[in-house]
Amino acid sequence: MYNQSAPPPSYYDNAGYHGEHGNIYEDRVPYNVYESVSPPPQCVSPVPHYMPQVSPHHSVPANQHVKPATWCSINRKKILCIATIICILAVAAIIVAVLCWYFISTRCEKKCGTSSSCVQASQWCDGKVQCPNGEDENYCARLYGSNFILQAYSPSKATWQNVCFDDWYNIYGTMTCESMGYKRSSYYGNYLENVSSDLKGFASVNSSLPFVKLHTSLRNRDYCPSGKVISLRCIDCGTSTKGVVTNRIVGGSIALTGDWPWQVSLQIKQSHVCGGSIITPDWILTAAHCVEGNYAYAGQWSVYAGSTVKSDGVIYYVERVLSHPDYNTQTKNNDIALMKLKTSITFTPTTIKPVCLPNAGMPWTETQSCWISGWGYTYQGGSTPTNLRAANVPLIDSTTCNKQSVYNGAITDTMICAGFLSGGVDTCQGDSGGPLVTKTNSLWWLVGDTSWGTGCANRNKPGVYGNATMFLEWIYRQMQTYT
């Protein structure tokens, strides 16, 4: 966490990956600084000029008279010409109609994960697997908004529908959370919420069908007769001893025990490399650039949880490292990764707890108050501190962050900016992969993971984070696959 009061070091770009004692592996490829390069001048080749080929004239002998065309022959030619034009137009119309039908019926309405395969919206979550890896039947139930409203995808309506309390049994909640990728032992419960004006489209469990998966056991409704919808909590998350503080803390401050119970230190050979966030007892969320190249091997990683001192805490070992398949090492697009642990984390009342994954439709707004935390450098070129530090920063909308004076269009929809354009407070090397969180509806939510930035706390160069909301489908798919 950057400290503005420290002496100014030499300038460099914050590449994202930041080891405690430099690169643990000497052959790691250095971060490439973006440069704006003008396109090469267009090569113009001479255009060849062709002489038109004209057929030789056919002369008529002087003593031979040309027979004048009769009225009948002229009229016959007109009729043939008109008939030909009509036939051509009819054929063209048929071809256009066939092409329109083809493109409408085969257009990519829903993409199958990272493959090139597509399915129609009416085929998504219809109970039949059409995608190569079954992606079309994996993300069919989700949670919506800060109240965890349960929604299921309706193929007939091609939209998400809120699940009514009517014909609902508690066991359905446990089964639905398991189908999303959570363990039965993590289940927290289901509750009732009044139908609010912002909820559109409803469905309830069809009691005449066996309940296997939520999306295959529903029937559409115009409204909920009970006036209630299901709120589903698959895990107890987002609770902390930290109170909301809205004032700016320049350079951050030392975190207290229990403030950020989801924060972990990811280490190799007892050396801090990156931060991470606990999202379930078995999963850690971090940045993809933390696990590039030589760092992709799961067996070398140790996860330190439950302490604000980076060398202390309960140690867990990593079974699997999963980096987003579309991660771009140059642009840092899709900068997210997951670590599956060998043994489940044991949560405690105050020091080890998961943060809430954002639900669809979370109301993040410009200038939303957020917090960053980590064991990153306190100034550019420094070293990682012993104690966890945290700072309060606001979100910055992408339009502002993409201005020429800021990041000049480098911010994609998988990224989110936070910090101050004036500088002074920021994440820095060693904070990578750690959490950007906000408090909404009395719970702490994971807004993003620390990704990149130009330097640390420089003017017009705020921190850039992976936009966690954009990765929900991918996260849940991994949790389902590697349960």
C-alpha positions in Angstrom: 0.0 0.0 0.0 1.6 3.2 -1.2 2.7 5.8 1.4 2.8 9.3 0.0 5.1 10.5 2.8 8.0 8.2 1.7 10.9 9.6 -0.4 10.1 9.7 -4.2 11.9 6.8 -6.0 12.8 6.5 -9.7 9.8 6.1 -12.0 8.7 2.7 -13.4 5.6 1.0 -14.5 3.6 -1.2 -12.1 3.5 -4.4 -14.0 1.1 -6.3 -11.8 3.3 -9.2 -10.7 5.4 -8.1 -7.7 7.6 -10.5 -5.8 8.9 -9.8 -2.4 12.5 -10.1 -3.3 12.3 -9.4 -7.0 11.5 -12.3 -9.4 11.9 -15.7 -7.8 12.5 -17.1 -11.2 15.2 -15.3 -13.2 13.8 -16.2 -16.6 10.5 -14.4 -16.0 9.6 -12.2 -19.0 9.5 -8.5 -17.9 6.4 -6.5 -18.3 6.1 -4.7 -21.6 5.3 -1.0 -21.3 2.5 0.0 -23.6 3.6 2.4 -26.4 1.4 4.3 -28.8 2.8 3.4 -32.2 1.7 5.1 -35.4 0.8 2.7 -38.2 3.3 2.3 -41.0 2.6 4.3 -44.1 0.4 2.5 -46.5 2.1 0.9 -49.5 0.5 2.0 -52.8 1.0 -0.3 -55.7 0.5 1.0 -59.3 -3.0 0.1 -60.7 -2.6 -1.8 -64.0 -4.5 -0.2 -66.9 -6.1 -2.7 -69.3 -7.0 -1.9 -72.9 -10.6 -2.7 -73.5 -11.1 -5.6 -75.9 -13.5 -4.6 -78.6 -15.0 -7.1 -81.0 -14.3 -6.3 -84.7 -17.3 -4.7 -86.5 -19.3 -7.0 -88.7 -19.9 -5.2 -92.0 -23.0 -5.7 -94.2 -22.5 -5.9 -98.0 -23.6 -2.8 -99.7 -26.0 -4.6 -101.9 -27.7 -6.5 -99.0 -30.6 -4.8 -97.2 -31.3 -5.3 -93.6 -34.8 -6.6 -92.9 -36.7 -4.1 -90.7 -38.0 -5.5 -87.4 -41.7 -6.0 -87.3 -44.1 -4.8 -84.5 -44.6 -8.4 -83.4 -40.9 -9.2 -83.0 -40.3 -6.0 -81.0 -43.3 -6.7 -78.7 -42.1 -10.3 -78.3 -38.7 -9.0 -77.2 -40.2 -6.7 -74.6 -42.3 -9.5 -73.1 -39.3 -11.8 -72.9 -37.3 -9.0 -71.3 -40.0 -8.2 -68.7 -40.4 -11.9 -67.9 -36.7 -12.4 -67.5 -36.5 -9.4 -65.1 -39.4 -10.8 -63.1 -37.8 -14.2 -62.8 -34.5 -12.7 -61.7 -36.2 -10.6 -59.1 -38.2 -13.6 -57.8 -35.0 -15.7 -57.6 -33.2 -12.8 -55.8 -36.1 -12.5 -53.3 -36.0 -16.2 -52.6 -32.2 -16.1 -52.0 -32.5 -13.1 -49.7 -35.2 -14.8 -47.7 -33.2 -18.0 -47.4 -30.1 -16.1 -46.3 -32.1 -14.1 -43.7 -33.6 -17.2 -42.3 -30.2 -18.9 -42.2 -28.5 -16.0 -40.3 -31.5 -15.5 -37.9 -31.6 -19.2 -37.1 -27.9 -19.7 -36.8 -26.7 -16.4 -35.3 -24.7 -16.6 -32.1 -27.1 -15.7 -29.3 -25.2 -17.5 -26.6 -21.5 -18.4 -26.8 -20.3 -21.7 -25.4 -17.6 -20.5 -22.9 -14.3 -20.0 -24.7 -15.0 -22.3 -27.6 -16.3 -21.1 -31.0 -19.6 -22.9 -30.6 -22.8 -21.1 -30.2 -26.4 -21.9 -29.3 -29.7 -20.1 -29.5 -31.1 -18.4 -26.4 -34.0 -20.9 -26.5 -31.5 -23.8 -26.2 -29.7 -22.4 -23.1 -30.7 -24.2 -20.0 -33.3 -26.3 -21.8 -32.1 -29.5 -20.0 -30.2 -30.7 -23.1 -26.5 -30.3 -23.5 -25.6 -28.5 -26.7 -22.2 -26.9 -25.9 -19.0 -29.0 -26.1 -18.4 -28.9 -22.4 -22.0 -28.5 -21.2 -21.7 -24.8 -20.5 -25.2 -24.2 -21.6 -26.5 -26.2 -18.7 -24.0 -25.0 -16.0 -25.0 -21.4 -15.3 -28.8 -21.7 -15.1 -29.3 -20.4 -11.6 -27.9 -17.3 -10.1 -28.3 -14.8 -7.3 -29.4 -11.2 -8.0 -28.7 -8.0 -6.1 -27.7 -7.3 -2.6 -30.6 -9.4 -1.2 -29.5 -12.6 -3.0 -32.7 -13.0 -4.9 -32.7 -16.5 -6.6 -33.2 -16.4 -10.3 -33.4 -19.2 -13.0 -32.9 -18.8 -16.7 -36.0 -19.5 -18.8 -35.3 -20.8 -22.3 -38.8 -20.1 -23.4 -38.6 -16.5 -22.3 -34.9 -16.2 -23.0 -34.4 -14.3 -19.8 -33.8 -14.6 -16.0 -36.9 -15.1 -13.8 -37.3 -14.7 -10.1 -38.2 -17.8 -8.2 -41.4 -17.5 -6.2 -41.9 -18.9 -2.6 -44.9 -20.8 -3.9 -44.4 -24.6 -3.9 -40.9 -24.1 -2.5 -39.2 -26.5 0.0 -36.1 -25.8 2.0 -34.3 -28.8 0.5 -34.5 -27.1 -2.9 -32.1 -24.4 -1.6 -29.4 -26.9 -0.6 -29.7 -28.6 -3.9 -29.5 -25.4 -5.9 -26.4 -24.2 -4.1 -24.7 -27.5 -4.7 -25.6 -27.2 -8.4 -23.9 -23.8 -8.4 -20.7 -25.2 -7.1 -21.0 -24.7 -3.3 -20.5 -27.5 -0.8 -23.5 -28.7 1.2 -21.5 -27.9 4.4 -21.3 -24.2 3.4 -25.1 -23.8 3.0 -26.4 -20.8 5.0 -30.2 -20.9 4.3 -33.1 -19.5 2.2 -35.3 -16.6 3.2 -38.3 -14.7 1.9 -38.3 -11.3 0.3 -41.3 -9.2 -0.8 -41.7 -8.8 -4.5 -40.3 -5.3 -5.3 -41.2 -3.2 -8.3 -37.8 -3.7 -9.9 -38.3 -7.5 -10.2 -39.8 -8.6 -13.6 -40.7 -12.1 -14.6 -41.4 -15.0 -12.3 -41.4 -18.8 -12.0 -42.2 -21.4 -9.4 -41.3 -25.0 -8.8 -43.6 -27.3 -10.7 -44.7 -29.8 -8.0 -45.7 -32.3 -10.6 -42.1 -32.8 -11.7 -39.2 -34.4 -9.8 -36.8 -31.7 -8.5 -33.4 -32.5 -10.1 -32.1 -29.0 -11.0 -33.9 -25.8 -10.5 -34.1 -24.7 -14.1 -35.6 -28.0 -15.3 -38.2 -28.0 -12.5 -39.9 -24.6 -13.0 -43.1 -23.3 -14.6 -43.5 -19.7 -15.7 -45.8 -17.3 -13.8 -47.1 -13.8 -14.4 -46.7 -13.1 -10.7 -46.1 -14.8 -7.4 -49.4 -15.6 -5.6 -47.7 -15.4 -2.3 -46.1 -12.0 -3.1 -42.8 -13.5 -1.9 -39.6 -14.6 -3.7 -36.7 -16.7 -2.5 -33.5 -15.2 -1.1 -30.8 -17.8 -1.2 -27.6 -17.7 0.9 -25.2 -20.4 -0.2 -22.5 -19.3 2.2 -22.1 -17.0 5.2 -19.9 -14.3 3.7 -19.0 -10.6 4.0 -19.0 -10.1 7.7 -16.2 -8.2 9.4 -15.3 -6.2 12.5 -14.5 -3.3 10.2 -16.7 -0.3 10.3 -17.4 1.8 7.3 -15.1 4.9 7.2 -15.6 7.3 4.4 -12.7 9.7 5.0 -9.6 9.4 2.9 -6.6 7.8 4.5 -3.5 9.0 2.7 -1.1 6.1 2.0 -3.3 3.7 4.0 -3.1 2.5 7.6 -2.2 -0.7 9.4 -5.2 -3.1 9.4 -6.6 -4.4 12.7 -7.2 -8.1 13.3 -10.6 -9.1 12.0 -10.9 -6.1 9.6 -10.3 -8.1 6.4 -10.7 -11.8 7.4 -10.8 -12.9 3.7 -7.3 -11.5 2.9 -4.6 -14.1 2.4 -0.9 -14.0 1.5 0.1 -16.2 -1.4 3.7 -17.3 -0.9 6.4 -19.3 -2.6 9.3 -20.6 -0.4 8.0 -18.5 2.5 8.3 -15.4 0.3 5.2 -13.2 -0.2 4.3 -13.0 -3.9 0.7 -11.8 -4.2 -2.5 -11.3 -2.3 -5.8 -13.2 -2.6 -9.3 -13.4 -1.3 -11.2 -16.3 0.3 -14.5 -16.9 -1.5 -15.4 -20.4 -0.2 -13.6 -22.9 2.1 -11.9 -24.4 -1.0 -11.3 -21.5 -3.3 -9.0 -18.5 -3.3 -9.5 -15.7 -5.9 -6.4 -13.9 -7.2 -5.0 -12.3 -10.4 -4.0 -14.3 -13.5 -0.7 -12.4 -13.8 0.3 -13.8 -10.3 0.3 -17.3 -11.7 1.9 -16.8 -15.2 4.7 -18.9 -16.5 6.7 -20.6 -13.8 4.2 -19.5 -11.2 1.4 -21.7 -12.7 2.6 -24.8 -10.8 0.2 -25.4 -7.9 2.6 -27.4 -5.7 4.9 -24.5 -5.0 2.2 -22.2 -3.5 1.3 -21.8 0.2 -1.7 -19.8 1.4 -1.4 -17.9 4.7 -4.8 -17.1 6.2 -6.1 -15.5 9.4 -3.3 -13.1 10.3 -2.4 -9.4 9.5 1.3 -10.4 9.7 2.3 -11.9 6.4 4.6 -14.6 7.9 2.0 -15.8 10.4 -1.4 -17.5 10.1 -2.7 -20.9 9.2 -1.0 -22.4 6.2 -3.0 -24.2 3.4 -1.6 -25.8 0.2 -2.8 -25.5 -3.3 -4.1 -28.4 -5.4 -4.9 -26.6 -8.6 -4.3 -23.3 -10.3 -6.9 -22.1 -12.8 -6.1 -19.0 -14.8 -8.8 -17.4 -17.1 -8.3 -18.9 -20.6 -8.7 -15.5 -22.2 -6.2 -13.7 -20.0 -3.9 -11.4 -22.1 -0.5 -10.9 -20.6 0.1 -7.7 -22.5 -3.2 -5.8 -21.9 -4.0 -7.5 -18.6 -7.5 -8.2 -20.0 -9.4 -11.0 -18.0 -6.8 -10.8 -15.2 -8.3 -13.3 -12.8 -7.3 -16.8 -11.5 -8.6 -19.3 -8.9 -6.7 -21.5 -6.6 -8.3 -24.8 -5.4 -7.0 -25.8 -2.0 -6.0 -29.4 -1.0 -7.9 -29.1 2.3 -10.8 -26.9 3.1 -10.3 -23.8 5.2 -11.7 -23.8 8.7 -13.5 -20.5 9.3 -13.2 -18.7 12.6 -15.6 -16.1 14.2 -13.4 -13.1 13.4 -10.1 -13.8 11.6 -10.8 -16.2 8.7 -14.0 -15.7 6.7 -15.0 -15.5 3.1 -15.9 -12.3 1.2 -19.2 -12.2 -0.8 -18.9 -12.7 -4.5 -20.9 -10.0 -6.2 -24.3 -11.0 -7.5 -25.7 -10.0 -10.9 -27.1 -6.5 -10.9 -25.1 -5.2 -8.0 -25.5 -1.4 -7.8 -21.8 -0.3 -8.1 -21.8 3.4 -8.8 -19.2 6.0 -9.7 -17.4 7.3 -6.6 -18.6 4.2 -4.6 -16.5 3.9 -1.5 -14.2 0.9 -1.6 -11.3 -0.5 0.4 -8.0 -2.0 -0.8 -5.7 -4.1 1.3 -2.4 -5.9 1.1 1.2 -6.3 2.0 2.4 -4.3 -1.1 5.2 -1.8 -1.2 4.6 1.4 0.8 6.4 3.3 -2.0 7.7 2.6 -5.5 10.9 0.5 -5.3 10.4 -0.3 -1.6 9.8 -3.6 0.1 6.7 -5.4 1.4 5.8 -4.5 5.0 5.3 -7.0 7.8 1.8 -5.8 8.7 -1.3 -5.7 6.5 -2.3 -2.2 5.4 -5.6 -0.9 4.0 -6.9 2.3 2.4 -10.2 3.8 1.4 -10.6 4.6 -2.3 -13.6 5.5 -4.6 -14.5 3.8 -7.8 -13.7 5.8 -11.0 -16.0 5.3 -14.0 -14.5 3.8 -17.1 -15.1 6.8 -19.3 -13.0 8.9 -17.0 -10.4 6.2 -16.7 -10.1 5.8 -20.5 -9.4 9.5 -21.1 -6.2 10.3 -23.0 -4.7 11.9 -19.9 -5.4 8.8 -17.8 -5.2 5.4 -19.5 -6.0 6.4 -23.0 -8.6 3.6 -23.8 -6.8 0.7 -22.2 -9.6 0.0 -19.7 -11.9 -2.8 -20.9 -15.2 -4.1 -19.5 -13.3 -6.7 -17.5 -11.5 -3.9 -15.6 -12.6 -1.4 -13.1 -10.6 1.6 -11.8 -10.4 2.9 -8.2 -8.4 5.6 -6.5 -7.7 9.3 -6.8 -6.7 11.1 -10.0 -4.7 13.4 -7.8 -2.7 10.4 -6.7 -1.5 9.7 -3.2 -3.4 6.5 -2.4 -3.0 3.3 -4.4 -2.1 -0.4 -4.5 1.5 -1.2 -5.4 3.8 -4.1 -6.0 2.9 -7.0 -3.7 -0.8 -6.0 -3.5 -1.5 -7.8 -6.8 -4.4 -10.3 -6.7 -5.7 -8.9 -3.4 -9.2 -7.6 -2.8 -11.0 -4.4 -3.7 -14.2 -4.5 -1.6 -17.2 -2.4 -0.7 -19.9 -2.6 1.9 -23.5 -2.7 0.8 -26.5 -3.9 2.7 -24.4 -4.5 5.8 -22.1 -7.0 4.0 -18.7 -6.7 2.3 -18.6 -7.6 -1.4 -15.6 -8.4 -3.7 -15.6 -5.7 -6.4 -12.3 -6.7 -8.0 -8.8 -8.1 -7.7 -5.7 -5.9 -7.9 -4.4 -6.0 -11.4 -2.2 -3.2 -12.7 -1.4 0.5 -12.9 1.3 2.8 -14.1 3.6 3.3 -11.1 2.1 3.6 -7.6 -0.2 6.5 -6.6 0.9 8.7 -9.5 -1.3 11.6 -10.7 -3.9 10.5 -13.3 -2.8 6.8 -12.9 -5.2 5.2 -10.5 -5.2 1.5 -9.7 -6.9 -0.9 -12.2 -8.7 -4.1 -10.9 -10.2 -7.1 -12.5 -14.0 -6.5 -12.6 -15.3 -9.5 -10.5 -18.9 -9.1 -11.7 -17.8 -9.9 -15.3 -16.3 -13.2 -14.2 -19.2 -14.7 -12.3 -20.1 -17.3 -14.9 -16.5 -18.5 -15.3 -16.0 -18.6 -11.5 -19.1 -20.8 -10.9 -18.2 -23.0 -13.8 -14.8 -23.8 -12.2 -16.4 -24.4 -8.8 -18.9 -26.9 -10.4 -16.2 -28.7 -12.4 -13.6 -29.1 -9.7 -15.9 -29.6 -6.6 
